[in-house]
Amino acid sequence: MHDRAFSLLELLVAVAILVIVVSVAVPVYTAYSLRAHRVNAQADLFRCAQGLERHATESRSYAMAVDTDGDGVGDASTGPVSANLCTVAAGAYEISLHAATAADFVLRATPRGDGAAAAEGVVELDSTGVRRWDRNGDGDFDDADERRWTD
């Protein structure tokens, strides 16, 4: 018998400890990652709201702020935001402008595809600063806890 080798029992204990650590770490990391994606989308919404404010200062309206043909001139009031408004950093979300009029706007961050971020729901910011988060993914913001971005 060798004194320097691991016994089978010691190896099983080490593997069991590793399994316990991984079973705790993976869900925690996944939740952290999803929250980070949502926070990035919220930062993008603020950045795009600033871009819309600049647009409204120049044109006296939030309407026609989306550049759909890529020529640098706003030609639509709804659609994905473009570089003429803001730079979008959140790759897991698509930032779009909804219901832009002369007096107000609604920016929406929608999770892309069927990835893990899709379970996080849609996040919105409007021109009055109201923040909405469709936590349960039911397609509306009517629930009491959906009028804020915090958990």
N, CA, C and O atoms as a GROMACS GRO file, in nm:
protein
  604
    1MET      N    1   0.084  -0.117   0.000
    1MET     CA    2   0.000   0.000   0.000
    1MET      C    3   0.089   0.124   0.000
    1MET      O    4   0.189   0.130   0.072
    2HIS      N    5   0.053   0.222  -0.081
    2HIS     CA    6   0.130   0.346  -0.091
    2HIS      C    7   0.072   0.451   0.003
    2HIS      O    8  -0.050   0.466   0.013
    3ASP      N    9   0.159   0.522   0.070
    3ASP     CA   10   0.113   0.625   0.162
    3ASP      C   11   0.080   0.757   0.092
    3ASP      O   12   0.008   0.840   0.148
    4ARG      N   13   0.131   0.775  -0.029
    4ARG     CA   14   0.112   0.903  -0.096
    4ARG      C   15  -0.008   0.905  -0.191
    4ARG      O   16  -0.038   1.012  -0.244
    5ALA      N   17  -0.073   0.802  -0.215
    5ALA     CA   18  -0.185   0.796  -0.310
    5ALA      C   19  -0.317   0.825  -0.239
    5ALA      O   20  -0.331   0.807  -0.118
    6PHE      N   21  -0.416   0.872  -0.319
    6PHE     CA   22  -0.550   0.894  -0.267
    6PHE      C   23  -0.623   0.762  -0.258
    6PHE      O   24  -0.609   0.677  -0.347
    7SER      N   25  -0.698   0.744  -0.154
    7SER     CA   26  -0.782   0.625  -0.148
    7SER      C   27  -0.911   0.654  -0.225
    7SER      O   28  -0.942   0.769  -0.254
    8LEU      N   29  -0.984   0.552  -0.256
    8LEU     CA   30  -1.109   0.568  -0.328
    8LEU      C   31  -1.208   0.652  -0.246
    8LEU      O   32  -1.282   0.732  -0.302
    9LEU      N   33  -1.209   0.634  -0.116
    9LEU     CA   34  -1.297   0.710  -0.029
    9LEU      C   35  -1.263   0.859  -0.032
    9LEU      O   36  -1.352   0.943  -0.038
   10GLU      N   37  -1.135   0.892  -0.027
   10GLU     CA   38  -1.094   1.032  -0.034
   10GLU      C   39  -1.134   1.095  -0.167
   10GLU      O   40  -1.177   1.210  -0.172
   11LEU      N   41  -1.118   1.020  -0.274
   11LEU     CA   42  -1.157   1.069  -0.406
   11LEU      C   43  -1.308   1.093  -0.414
   11LEU      O   44  -1.351   1.194  -0.469
   12LEU      N   45  -1.387   1.002  -0.359
   12LEU     CA   46  -1.532   1.020  -0.359
   12LEU      C   47  -1.574   1.141  -0.276
   12LEU      O   48  -1.666   1.214  -0.315
   13VAL      N   49  -1.509   1.164  -0.163
   13VAL     CA   50  -1.539   1.281  -0.081
   13VAL      C   51  -1.507   1.409  -0.158
   13VAL      O   52  -1.584   1.505  -0.156
   14ALA      N   53  -1.393   1.412  -0.226
   14ALA     CA   54  -1.354   1.529  -0.305
   14ALA      C   55  -1.454   1.555  -0.417
   14ALA      O   56  -1.491   1.670  -0.441
   15VAL      N   57  -1.498   1.451  -0.486
   15VAL     CA   58  -1.596   1.465  -0.594
   15VAL      C   59  -1.730   1.513  -0.537
   15VAL      O   60  -1.795   1.597  -0.598
   16ALA      N   61  -1.771   1.461  -0.423
   16ALA     CA   62  -1.897   1.503  -0.362
   16ALA      C   63  -1.892   1.652  -0.325
   16ALA      O   64  -1.990   1.724  -0.346
   17ILE      N   65  -1.780   1.697  -0.270
   17ILE     CA   66  -1.766   1.839  -0.237
   17ILE      C   67  -1.772   1.924  -0.363
   17ILE      O   68  -1.836   2.029  -0.364
   18LEU      N   69  -1.706   1.880  -0.468
   18LEU     CA   70  -1.708   1.953  -0.595
   18LEU      C   71  -1.850   1.962  -0.651
   18LEU      O   72  -1.890   2.068  -0.700
   19VAL      N   73  -1.925   1.855  -0.644
   19VAL     CA   74  -2.062   1.854  -0.694
   19VAL      C   75  -2.149   1.952  -0.614
   19VAL      O   76  -2.231   2.023  -0.672
   20ILE      N   77  -2.130   1.956  -0.484
   20ILE     CA   78  -2.208   2.049  -0.400
   20ILE      C   79  -2.175   2.193  -0.435
   20ILE      O   80  -2.265   2.276  -0.447
   21VAL      N   81  -2.046   2.224  -0.450
   21VAL     CA   82  -2.005   2.360  -0.484
   21VAL      C   83  -2.061   2.401  -0.620
   21VAL      O   84  -2.112   2.512  -0.635
   22VAL      N   85  -2.053   2.314  -0.719
   22VAL     CA   86  -2.104   2.345  -0.853
   22VAL      C   87  -2.255   2.360  -0.851
   22VAL      O   88  -2.309   2.449  -0.918
   23SER      N   89  -2.325   2.276  -0.776
   23SER     CA   90  -2.472   2.285  -0.773
   23SER      C   91  -2.520   2.415  -0.709
   23SER      O   92  -2.632   2.459  -0.736
   24VAL      N   93  -2.439   2.476  -0.626
   24VAL     CA   94  -2.473   2.606  -0.568
   24VAL      C   95  -2.427   2.719  -0.659
   24VAL      O   96  -2.499   2.817  -0.678
   25ALA      N   97  -2.309   2.707  -0.716
   25ALA     CA   98  -2.248   2.816  -0.793
   25ALA      C   99  -2.318   2.842  -0.926
   25ALA      O  100  -2.335   2.957  -0.965
   26VAL      N  101  -2.359   2.739  -0.996
   26VAL     CA  102  -2.418   2.756  -1.130
   26VAL      C  103  -2.548   2.836  -1.125
   26VAL      O  104  -2.562   2.930  -1.202
   27PRO      N  105  -2.644   2.804  -1.039
   27PRO     CA  106  -2.766   2.886  -1.035
   27PRO      C  107  -2.740   3.030  -0.991
   27PRO      O  108  -2.804   3.123  -1.041
   28VAL      N  109  -2.648   3.050  -0.900
   28VAL     CA  110  -2.615   3.186  -0.856
   28VAL      C  111  -2.554   3.264  -0.972
   28VAL      O  112  -2.590   3.380  -0.994
   29TYR      N  113  -2.464   3.202  -1.045
   29TYR     CA  114  -2.402   3.270  -1.159
   29TYR      C  115  -2.505   3.299  -1.268
   29TYR      O  116  -2.502   3.407  -1.328
   30THR      N  117  -2.595   3.206  -1.293
   30THR     CA  118  -2.698   3.227  -1.395
   30THR      C  119  -2.788   3.345  -1.358
   30THR      O  120  -2.818   3.429  -1.443
   31ALA      N  121  -2.830   3.353  -1.233
   31ALA     CA  122  -2.914   3.465  -1.188
   31ALA      C  123  -2.837   3.596  -1.200
   31ALA      O  124  -2.894   3.697  -1.241
   32TYR      N  125  -2.710   3.595  -1.164
   32TYR     CA  126  -2.628   3.716  -1.174
   32TYR      C  127  -2.616   3.759  -1.320
   32TYR      O  128  -2.625   3.878  -1.351
   33SER      N  129  -2.594   3.664  -1.408
   33SER     CA  130  -2.578   3.694  -1.550
   33SER      C  131  -2.706   3.754  -1.609
   33SER      O  132  -2.700   3.852  -1.684
   34LEU      N  133  -2.821   3.697  -1.575
   34LEU     CA  134  -2.949   3.751  -1.624
   34LEU      C  135  -2.972   3.892  -1.573
   34LEU      O  136  -3.016   3.979  -1.648
   35ARG      N  137  -2.942   3.915  -1.447
   35ARG     CA  138  -2.958   4.049  -1.390
   35ARG      C  139  -2.865   4.148  -1.459
   35ARG      O  140  -2.903   4.262  -1.485
   36ALA      N  141  -2.743   4.105  -1.489
   36ALA     CA  142  -2.647   4.194  -1.557
   36ALA      C  143  -2.698   4.232  -1.696
   36ALA      O  144  -2.684   4.348  -1.736
   37HIS      N  145  -2.756   4.137  -1.769
   37HIS     CA  146  -2.813   4.169  -1.901
   37HIS      C  147  -2.926   4.271  -1.888
   37HIS      O  148  -2.934   4.366  -1.967
   38ARG      N  149  -3.013   4.252  -1.789
   38ARG     CA  150  -3.125   4.344  -1.770
   38ARG      C  151  -3.075   4.483  -1.730
   38ARG      O  152  -3.128   4.584  -1.778
   39VAL      N  153  -2.974   4.491  -1.644
   39VAL     CA  154  -2.918   4.620  -1.604
   39VAL      C  155  -2.854   4.690  -1.723
   39VAL      O  156  -2.866   4.812  -1.736
   40ASN      N  157  -2.786   4.616  -1.810
   40ASN     CA  158  -2.730   4.675  -1.932
   40ASN      C  159  -2.840   4.732  -2.021
   40ASN      O  160  -2.825   4.840  -2.078
   41ALA      N  161  -2.951   4.660  -2.032
   41ALA     CA  162  -3.064   4.709  -2.112
   41ALA      C  163  -3.122   4.836  -2.050
   41ALA      O  164  -3.160   4.928  -2.122
   42GLN      N  165  -3.130   4.841  -1.918
   42GLN     CA  166  -3.181   4.961  -1.851
   42GLN      C  167  -3.089   5.081  -1.877
   42GLN      O  168  -3.136   5.192  -1.900
   43ALA      N  169  -2.958   5.058  -1.874
   43ALA     CA  170  -2.863   5.166  -1.904
   43ALA      C  171  -2.880   5.212  -2.049
   43ALA      O  172  -2.872   5.332  -2.077
   44ASP      N  173  -2.903   5.118  -2.140
   44ASP     CA  174  -2.928   5.155  -2.280
   44ASP      C  175  -3.055   5.239  -2.293
   44ASP      O  176  -3.059   5.333  -2.372
   45LEU      N  177  -3.158   5.205  -2.216
   45LEU     CA  178  -3.281   5.284  -2.221
   45LEU      C  179  -3.255   5.428  -2.178
   45LEU      O  180  -3.307   5.521  -2.240
   46PHE      N  181  -3.176   5.447  -2.074
   46PHE     CA  182  -3.143   5.584  -2.032
   46PHE      C  183  -3.061   5.656  -2.138
   46PHE      O  184  -3.085   5.774  -2.165
   47ARG      N  185  -2.965   5.586  -2.198
   47ARG     CA  186  -2.882   5.647  -2.303
   47ARG      C  187  -2.969   5.688  -2.422
   47ARG      O  188  -2.952   5.796  -2.478
   48CYS      N  189  -3.062   5.601  -2.459
   48CYS     CA  190  -3.150   5.632  -2.572
   48CYS      C  191  -3.248   5.744  -2.537
   48CYS      O  192  -3.284   5.824  -2.624
   49ALA      N  193  -3.292   5.750  -2.412
   49ALA     CA  194  -3.380   5.860  -2.370
   49ALA      C  195  -3.306   5.993  -2.382
   49ALA      O  196  -3.365   6.094  -2.421
   50GLN      N  197  -3.178   5.994  -2.349
   50GLN     CA  198  -3.100   6.117  -2.367
   50GLN      C  199  -3.090   6.153  -2.514
   50GLN      O  200  -3.100   6.271  -2.551
   51GLY      N  201  -3.072   6.052  -2.600
   51GLY     CA  202  -3.069   6.078  -2.744
   51GLY      C  203  -3.201   6.133  -2.794
   51GLY      O  204  -3.202   6.222  -2.879
   52LEU      N  205  -3.310   6.082  -2.741
   52LEU     CA  206  -3.442   6.133  -2.780
   52LEU      C  207  -3.462   6.277  -2.731
   52LEU      O  208  -3.523   6.358  -2.800
   53GLU      N  209  -3.410   6.307  -2.614
   53GLU     CA  210  -3.419   6.445  -2.565
   53GLU      C  211  -3.340   6.540  -2.656
   53GLU      O  212  -3.386   6.650  -2.685
   54ARG      N  213  -3.222   6.497  -2.702
   54ARG     CA  214  -3.146   6.579  -2.796
   54ARG      C  215  -3.225   6.599  -2.925
   54ARG      O  216  -3.232   6.710  -2.979
   55HIS      N  217  -3.284   6.489  -2.974
   55HIS     CA  218  -3.365   6.496  -3.096
   55HIS      C  219  -3.481   6.594  -3.077
   55HIS      O  220  -3.509   6.676  -3.165
   56ALA      N  221  -3.549   6.585  -2.963
   56ALA     CA  222  -3.664   6.672  -2.937
   56ALA      C  223  -3.622   6.818  -2.922
   56ALA      O  224  -3.698   6.909  -2.956
   57THR      N  225  -3.502   6.841  -2.871
   57THR     CA  226  -3.452   6.978  -2.859
   57THR      C  227  -3.432   7.039  -2.998
   57THR      O  228  -3.461   7.157  -3.020
   58GLU      N  229  -3.382   6.959  -3.090
   58GLU     CA  230  -3.356   7.008  -3.225
   58GLU      C  231  -3.483   7.019  -3.309
   58GLU      O  232  -3.499   7.114  -3.385
   59SER      N  233  -3.572   6.921  -3.296
   59SER     CA  234  -3.690   6.917  -3.384
   59SER      C  235  -3.821   6.953  -3.314
   59SER      O  236  -3.925   6.959  -3.379
   60ARG      N  237  -3.816   6.977  -3.184
   60ARG     CA  238  -3.934   7.010  -3.103
   60ARG      C  239  -4.039   6.899  -3.102
   60ARG      O  240  -4.158   6.925  -3.086
   61SER      N  241  -3.993   6.775  -3.120
   61SER     CA  242  -4.084   6.661  -3.120
   61SER      C  243  -4.004   6.533  -3.099
   61SER      O  244  -3.888   6.524  -3.141
   62TYR      N  245  -4.067   6.435  -3.035
   62TYR     CA  246  -4.005   6.302  -3.024
   62TYR      C  247  -4.035   6.217  -3.147
   62TYR      O  248  -3.968   6.117  -3.171
   63ALA      N  249  -4.135   6.256  -3.223
   63ALA     CA  250  -4.175   6.179  -3.341
   63ALA      C  251  -4.066   6.183  -3.448
   63ALA      O  252  -3.981   6.272  -3.447
   64MET      N  253  -4.070   6.088  -3.536
   64MET     CA  254  -3.977   6.077  -3.649
   64MET      C  255  -3.831   6.071  -3.603
   64MET      O  256  -3.743   6.131  -3.665
   65ALA      N  257  -3.806   5.999  -3.495
   65ALA     CA  258  -3.671   5.990  -3.440
   65ALA      C  259  -3.598   5.864  -3.484
   65ALA      O  260  -3.477   5.855  -3.467
   66VAL      N  261  -3.669   5.767  -3.540
   66VAL     CA  262  -3.607   5.641  -3.580
   66VAL      C  263  -3.562   5.649  -3.725
   66VAL      O  264  -3.638   5.691  -3.812
   67ASP      N  265  -3.439   5.611  -3.750
   67ASP     CA  266  -3.382   5.612  -3.885
   67ASP      C  267  -3.392   5.471  -3.942
   67ASP      O  268  -3.305   5.387  -3.916
   68THR      N  269  -3.496   5.442  -4.020
   68THR     CA  270  -3.517   5.307  -4.071
   68THR      C  271  -3.435   5.274  -4.195
   68THR      O  272  -3.409   5.157  -4.221
   69ASP      N  273  -3.393   5.375  -4.271
   69ASP     CA  274  -3.318   5.347  -4.394
   69ASP      C  275  -3.168   5.373  -4.381
   69ASP      O  276  -3.094   5.358  -4.478
   70GLY      N  277  -3.122   5.411  -4.261
   70GLY     CA  278  -2.979   5.424  -4.237
   70GLY      C  279  -2.912   5.546  -4.296
   70GLY      O  280  -2.790   5.550  -4.308
   71ASP      N  281  -2.989   5.648  -4.334
   71ASP     CA  282  -2.928   5.767  -4.393
   71ASP      C  283  -2.896   5.875  -4.290
   71ASP      O  284  -2.849   5.983  -4.327
   72GLY      N  285  -2.920   5.847  -4.161
   72GLY     CA  286  -2.889   5.944  -4.057
   72GLY      C  287  -3.000   6.043  -4.028
   72GLY      O  288  -2.985   6.130  -3.942
   73VAL      N  289  -3.112   6.032  -4.099
   73VAL     CA  290  -3.225   6.122  -4.080
   73VAL      C  291  -3.343   6.041  -4.029
   73VAL      O  292  -3.376   5.937  -4.085
   74GLY      N  293  -3.406   6.088  -3.921
   74GLY     CA  294  -3.522   6.018  -3.867
   74GLY      C  295  -3.638   6.017  -3.965
   74GLY      O  296  -3.674   6.121  -4.020
   75ASP      N  297  -3.697   5.899  -3.986
   75ASP     CA  298  -3.807   5.889  -4.081
   75ASP      C  299  -3.923   5.804  -4.029
   75ASP      O  300  -4.014   5.772  -4.106
   76ALA      N  301  -3.921   5.766  -3.901
   76ALA     CA  302  -4.030   5.686  -3.843
   76ALA      C  303  -4.041   5.717  -3.694
   76ALA      O  304  -3.946   5.765  -3.632
   77SER      N  305  -4.158   5.689  -3.638
   77SER     CA  306  -4.180   5.715  -3.496
   77SER      C  307  -4.176   5.589  -3.412
   77SER      O  308  -4.176   5.596  -3.289
   78THR      N  309  -4.172   5.473  -3.476
   78THR     CA  310  -4.160   5.347  -3.403
   78THR      C  311  -4.058   5.260  -3.474
   78THR      O  312  -4.037   5.271  -3.594
   79GLY      N  313  -3.994   5.172  -3.397
   79GLY     CA  314  -3.898   5.080  -3.454
   79GLY      C  315  -3.771   5.072  -3.371
   79GLY      O  316  -3.757   5.143  -3.271
   80PRO      N  317  -3.679   4.986  -3.412
   80PRO     CA  318  -3.553   4.973  -3.338
   80PRO      C  319  -3.476   5.104  -3.340
   80PRO      O  320  -3.472   5.173  -3.442
   81VAL      N  321  -3.413   5.136  -3.228
   81VAL     CA  322  -3.334   5.260  -3.225
   81VAL      C  323  -3.210   5.241  -3.311
   81VAL      O  324  -3.161   5.130  -3.328
   82SER      N  325  -3.162   5.350  -3.363
   82SER     CA  326  -3.045   5.344  -3.451
   82SER      C  327  -2.936   5.436  -3.398
   82SER      O  328  -2.954   5.506  -3.299
   83ALA      N  329  -2.823   5.433  -3.466
   83ALA     CA  330  -2.706   5.508  -3.420
   83ALA      C  331  -2.730   5.658  -3.415
   83ALA      O  332  -2.658   5.728  -3.344
   84ASN      N  333  -2.830   5.708  -3.486
   84ASN     CA  334  -2.856   5.852  -3.478
   84ASN      C  335  -2.915   5.892  -3.343
   84ASN      O  336  -2.914   6.010  -3.308
   85LEU      N  337  -2.965   5.796  -3.265
   85LEU     CA  338  -3.017   5.825  -3.132
   85LEU      C  339  -2.919   5.788  -3.022
   85LEU      O  340  -2.888   5.869  -2.935
   86CYS      N  341  -2.871   5.664  -3.025
   86CYS     CA  342  -2.786   5.616  -2.916
   86CYS      C  343  -2.713   5.489  -2.958
   86CYS      O  344  -2.747   5.425  -3.058
   87THR      N  345  -2.613   5.454  -2.880
   87THR     CA  346  -2.539   5.330  -2.901
   87THR      C  347  -2.595   5.226  -2.805
   87THR      O  348  -2.600   5.250  -2.684
   88VAL      N  349  -2.635   5.112  -2.857
   88VAL     CA  350  -2.692   5.006  -2.775
   88VAL      C  351  -2.583   4.906  -2.742
   88VAL      O  352  -2.518   4.851  -2.831
   89ALA      N  353  -2.563   4.882  -2.611
   89ALA     CA  354  -2.458   4.790  -2.567
   89ALA      C  355  -2.513   4.654  -2.525
   89ALA      O  356  -2.440   4.555  -2.527
   90ALA      N  357  -2.639   4.647  -2.487
   90ALA     CA  358  -2.697   4.522  -2.437
   90ALA      C  359  -2.728   4.429  -2.553
   90ALA      O  360  -2.827   4.448  -2.624
   91GLY      N  361  -2.645   4.328  -2.573
   91GLY     CA  362  -2.665   4.235  -2.683
   91GLY      C  363  -2.782   4.140  -2.663
   91GLY      O  364  -2.834   4.086  -2.760
   92ALA      N  365  -2.824   4.120  -2.538
   92ALA     CA  366  -2.932   4.026  -2.511
   92ALA      C  367  -3.070   4.090  -2.530
   92ALA      O  368  -3.171   4.019  -2.528
   93TYR      N  369  -3.074   4.221  -2.548
   93TYR     CA  370  -3.201   4.293  -2.564
   93TYR      C  371  -3.199   4.377  -2.690
   93TYR      O  372  -3.093   4.425  -2.732
   94GLU      N  373  -3.316   4.395  -2.750
   94GLU     CA  374  -3.332   4.488  -2.862
   94GLU      C  375  -3.405   4.611  -2.808
   94GLU      O  376  -3.512   4.600  -2.749
   95ILE      N  377  -3.347   4.728  -2.830
   95ILE     CA  378  -3.406   4.853  -2.783
   95ILE      C  379  -3.485   4.914  -2.898
   95ILE      O  380  -3.433   4.930  -3.008
   96SER      N  381  -3.611   4.946  -2.872
   96SER     CA  382  -3.695   5.005  -2.976
   96SER      C  383  -3.778   5.119  -2.919
   96SER      O  384  -3.800   5.129  -2.798
   97LEU      N  385  -3.821   5.204  -3.009
   97LEU     CA  386  -3.904   5.319  -2.974
   97LEU      C  387  -4.049   5.285  -3.007
   97LEU      O  388  -4.080   5.242  -3.118
   98HIS      N  389  -4.137   5.305  -2.910
   98HIS     CA  390  -4.279   5.278  -2.928
   98HIS      C  391  -4.358   5.404  -2.897
   98HIS      O  392  -4.324   5.478  -2.804
   99ALA      N  393  -4.458   5.429  -2.972
   99ALA     CA  394  -4.556   5.535  -2.943
   99ALA      C  395  -4.492   5.672  -2.926
   99ALA      O  396  -4.527   5.744  -2.833
  100ALA      N  397  -4.400   5.708  -3.014
  100ALA     CA  398  -4.341   5.842  -3.007
  100ALA      C  399  -4.435   5.943  -3.071
  100ALA      O  400  -4.480   5.925  -3.184
  101THR      N  401  -4.464   6.048  -2.998
  101THR     CA  402  -4.546   6.158  -3.049
  101THR      C  403  -4.465   6.287  -3.032
  101THR      O  404  -4.347   6.283  -2.999
  102ALA      N  405  -4.529   6.399  -3.056
  102ALA     CA  406  -4.459   6.526  -3.037
  102ALA      C  407  -4.424   6.548  -2.890
  102ALA      O  408  -4.322   6.609  -2.859
  103ALA      N  409  -4.510   6.498  -2.799
  103ALA     CA  410  -4.494   6.529  -2.657
  103ALA      C  411  -4.435   6.417  -2.572
  103ALA      O  412  -4.384   6.445  -2.464
  104ASP      N  413  -4.441   6.292  -2.616
  104ASP     CA  414  -4.391   6.185  -2.531
  104ASP      C  415  -4.342   6.065  -2.612
  104ASP      O  416  -4.361   6.058  -2.733
  105PHE      N  417  -4.277   5.972  -2.541
  105PHE     CA  418  -4.225   5.851  -2.604
  105PHE      C  419  -4.224   5.737  -2.503
  105PHE      O  420  -4.232   5.759  -2.382
  106VAL      N  421  -4.214   5.617  -2.556
  106VAL     CA  422  -4.194   5.497  -2.475
  106VAL      C  423  -4.080   5.419  -2.540
  106VAL      O  424  -4.090   5.380  -2.657
  107LEU      N  425  -3.974   5.396  -2.464
  107LEU     CA  426  -3.863   5.311  -2.510
  107LEU      C  427  -3.882   5.173  -2.449
  107LEU      O  428  -3.920   5.161  -2.333
  108ARG      N  429  -3.856   5.070  -2.528
  108ARG     CA  430  -3.877   4.933  -2.482
  108ARG      C  431  -3.754   4.848  -2.510
  108ARG      O  432  -3.697   4.853  -2.619
  109ALA      N  433  -3.713   4.770  -2.411
  109ALA     CA  434  -3.605   4.672  -2.426
  109ALA      C  435  -3.669   4.534  -2.424
  109ALA      O  436  -3.724   4.491  -2.322
  110THR      N  437  -3.660   4.464  -2.537
  110THR     CA  438  -3.721   4.332  -2.552
  110THR      C  439  -3.611   4.227  -2.562
  110THR      O  440  -3.518   4.243  -2.642
  111PRO      N  441  -3.618   4.120  -2.481
  111PRO     CA  442  -3.515   4.015  -2.491
  111PRO      C  443  -3.511   3.955  -2.631
  111PRO      O  444  -3.615   3.932  -2.693
  112ARG      N  445  -3.391   3.931  -2.680
  112ARG     CA  446  -3.373   3.871  -2.813
  112ARG      C  447  -3.391   3.720  -2.805
  112ARG      O  448  -3.336   3.655  -2.715
  113GLY      N  449  -3.466   3.665  -2.898
  113GLY     CA  450  -3.478   3.520  -2.913
  113GLY      C  451  -3.539   3.450  -2.793
  113GLY      O  452  -3.612   3.509  -2.713
  114ASP      N  453  -3.506   3.322  -2.783
  114ASP     CA  454  -3.560   3.238  -2.676
  114ASP      C  455  -3.456   3.208  -2.570
  114ASP      O  456  -3.469   3.110  -2.497
  115GLY      N  457  -3.353   3.289  -2.560
  115GLY     CA  458  -3.246   3.266  -2.464
  115GLY      C  459  -3.292   3.284  -2.321
  115GLY      O  460  -3.410   3.305  -2.294
  116ALA      N  461  -3.196   3.274  -2.231
  116ALA     CA  462  -3.228   3.286  -2.089
  116ALA      C  463  -3.284   3.423  -2.055
  116ALA      O  464  -3.367   3.434  -1.964
  117ALA      N  465  -3.243   3.527  -2.125
  117ALA     CA  466  -3.292   3.662  -2.097
  117ALA      C  467  -3.441   3.675  -2.128
  117ALA      O  468  -3.507   3.765  -2.074
  118ALA      N  469  -3.496   3.588  -2.214
  118ALA     CA  470  -3.638   3.596  -2.250
  118ALA      C  471  -3.726   3.579  -2.127
  118ALA      O  472  -3.836   3.635  -2.121
  119ALA      N  473  -3.680   3.503  -2.030
  119ALA     CA  474  -3.758   3.483  -1.908
  119ALA      C  475  -3.759   3.606  -1.819
  119ALA      O  476  -3.841   3.616  -1.728
  120GLU      N  477  -3.669   3.700  -1.844
  120GLU     CA  478  -3.661   3.821  -1.763
  120GLU      C  479  -3.769   3.922  -1.798
  120GLU      O  480  -3.801   4.008  -1.716
  121GLY      N  481  -3.826   3.914  -1.916
  121GLY     CA  482  -3.935   4.002  -1.954
  121GLY      C  483  -3.891   4.134  -2.014
  121GLY      O  484  -3.772   4.168  -2.016
  122VAL      N  485  -3.989   4.209  -2.063
  122VAL     CA  486  -3.968   4.337  -2.131
  122VAL      C  487  -3.948   4.446  -2.026
  122VAL      O  488  -4.010   4.444  -1.920
  123VAL      N  489  -3.860   4.542  -2.059
  123VAL     CA  490  -3.833   4.656  -1.972
  123VAL      C  491  -3.865   4.783  -2.051
  123VAL      O  492  -3.829   4.793  -2.168
  124GLU      N  493  -3.932   4.880  -1.987
  124GLU     CA  494  -3.970   5.004  -2.056
  124GLU      C  495  -3.930   5.127  -1.974
  124GLU      O  496  -3.918   5.122  -1.852
  125LEU      N  497  -3.912   5.236  -2.047
  125LEU     CA  498  -3.889   5.369  -1.988
  125LEU      C  499  -3.966   5.468  -2.074
  125LEU      O  500  -3.953   5.467  -2.196
  126ASP      N  501  -4.046   5.555  -2.011
  126ASP     CA  502  -4.118   5.654  -2.092
  126ASP      C  503  -4.062   5.794  -2.068
  126ASP      O  504  -3.973   5.814  -1.986
  127SER      N  505  -4.116   5.890  -2.140
  127SER     CA  506  -4.064   6.026  -2.137
  127SER      C  507  -4.084   6.096  -2.003
  127SER      O  508  -4.017   6.195  -1.975
  128THR      N  509  -4.173   6.046  -1.920
  128THR     CA  510  -4.192   6.105  -1.787
  128THR      C  511  -4.104   6.040  -1.682
  128THR      O  512  -4.106   6.080  -1.565
  129GLY      N  513  -4.026   5.940  -1.722
  129GLY     CA  514  -3.936   5.872  -1.629
  129GLY      C  515  -3.995   5.749  -1.564
  129GLY      O  516  -3.930   5.687  -1.480
  130VAL      N  517  -4.117   5.712  -1.600
  130VAL     CA  518  -4.180   5.593  -1.543
  130VAL      C  519  -4.110   5.469  -1.596
  130VAL      O  520  -4.090   5.454  -1.717
  131ARG      N  521  -4.072   5.381  -1.505
  131ARG     CA  522  -4.001   5.257  -1.540
  131ARG      C  523  -4.095   5.139  -1.521
  131ARG      O  524  -4.166   5.130  -1.420
  132ARG      N  525  -4.096   5.050  -1.618
  132ARG     CA  526  -4.181   4.931  -1.611
  132ARG      C  527  -4.098   4.807  -1.642
  132ARG      O  528  -4.003   4.812  -1.721
  133TRP      N  529  -4.137   4.696  -1.579
  133TRP     CA  530  -4.069   4.569  -1.603
  133TRP      C  531  -4.174   4.459  -1.598
  133TRP      O  532  -4.232   4.434  -1.493
  134ASP      N  533  -4.198   4.394  -1.710
  134ASP     CA  534  -4.295   4.285  -1.718
  134ASP      C  535  -4.230   4.159  -1.660
  134ASP      O  536  -4.185   4.072  -1.734
  135ARG      N  537  -4.228   4.151  -1.528
  135ARG     CA  538  -4.158   4.043  -1.457
  135ARG      C  539  -4.212   3.904  -1.489
  135ARG      O  540  -4.136   3.809  -1.505
  136ASN      N  541  -4.344   3.894  -1.499
  136ASN     CA  542  -4.404   3.762  -1.518
  136ASN      C  543  -4.424   3.726  -1.665
  136ASN      O  544  -4.474   3.618  -1.696
  137GLY      N  545  -4.387   3.816  -1.756
  137GLY     CA  546  -4.394   3.785  -1.898
  137GLY      C  547  -4.534   3.769  -1.954
  137GLY      O  548  -4.552   3.699  -2.053
  138ASP      N  549  -4.633   3.832  -1.890
  138ASP     CA  550  -4.771   3.817  -1.939
  138ASP      C  551  -4.809   3.919  -2.045
  138ASP      O  552  -4.924   3.922  -2.090
  139GLY      N  553  -4.714   4.004  -2.085
  139GLY     CA  554  -4.740   4.098  -2.194
  139GLY      C  555  -4.796   4.232  -2.153
  139GLY      O  556  -4.822   4.316  -2.238
  140ASP      N  557  -4.817   4.253  -2.023
  140ASP     CA  558  -4.864   4.384  -1.978
  140ASP      C  559  -4.787   4.426  -1.852
  140ASP      O  560  -4.707   4.350  -1.797
  141PHE      N  561  -4.814   4.548  -1.809
  141PHE     CA  562  -4.747   4.602  -1.690
  141PHE      C  563  -4.850   4.635  -1.583
  141PHE      O  564  -4.834   4.733  -1.509
  142ASP      N  565  -4.956   4.554  -1.573
  142ASP     CA  566  -5.067   4.583  -1.483
  142ASP      C  567  -5.045   4.535  -1.340
  142ASP      O  568  -5.112   4.583  -1.249
  143ASP      N  569  -4.952   4.443  -1.319
  143ASP     CA  570  -4.930   4.391  -1.185
  143ASP      C  571  -4.862   4.497  -1.098
  143ASP      O  572  -4.788   4.581  -1.148
  144ALA      N  573  -4.888   4.490  -0.968
  144ALA     CA  574  -4.842   4.595  -0.876
  144ALA      C  575  -4.690   4.610  -0.875
  144ALA      O  576  -4.639   4.721  -0.864
  145ASP      N  577  -4.617   4.501  -0.885
  145ASP     CA  578  -4.471   4.509  -0.875
  145ASP      C  579  -4.403   4.534  -1.010
  145ASP      O  580  -4.280   4.522  -1.019
  146GLU      N  581  -4.478   4.567  -1.114
  146GLU     CA  582  -4.420   4.587  -1.246
  146GLU      C  583  -4.401   4.735  -1.281
  146GLU      O  584  -4.371   4.768  -1.396
  147ARG      N  585  -4.418   4.823  -1.186
  147ARG     CA  586  -4.399   4.967  -1.208
  147ARG      C  587  -4.262   5.015  -1.157
  147ARG      O  588  -4.243   5.133  -1.130
  148ARG      N  589  -4.168   4.921  -1.143
  148ARG     CA  590  -4.033   4.955  -1.100
  148ARG      C  591  -3.936   4.853  -1.158
  148ARG      O  592  -3.977   4.744  -1.199
  149TRP      N  593  -3.808   4.888  -1.160
  149TRP     CA  594  -3.707   4.799  -1.216
  149TRP      C  595  -3.638   4.713  -1.112
  149TRP      O  596  -3.569   4.617  -1.150
  150THR      N  597  -3.652   4.742  -0.986
  150THR     CA  598  -3.579   4.668  -0.884
  150THR      C  599  -3.653   4.541  -0.845
  150THR      O  600  -3.774   4.531  -0.861
  151ASP      N  601  -3.577   4.446  -0.794
  151ASP     CA  602  -3.636   4.319  -0.750
  151ASP      C  603  -3.717   4.336  -0.624
  151ASP      O  604  -3.773   4.240  -0.573
   0.00000   0.00000   0.00000
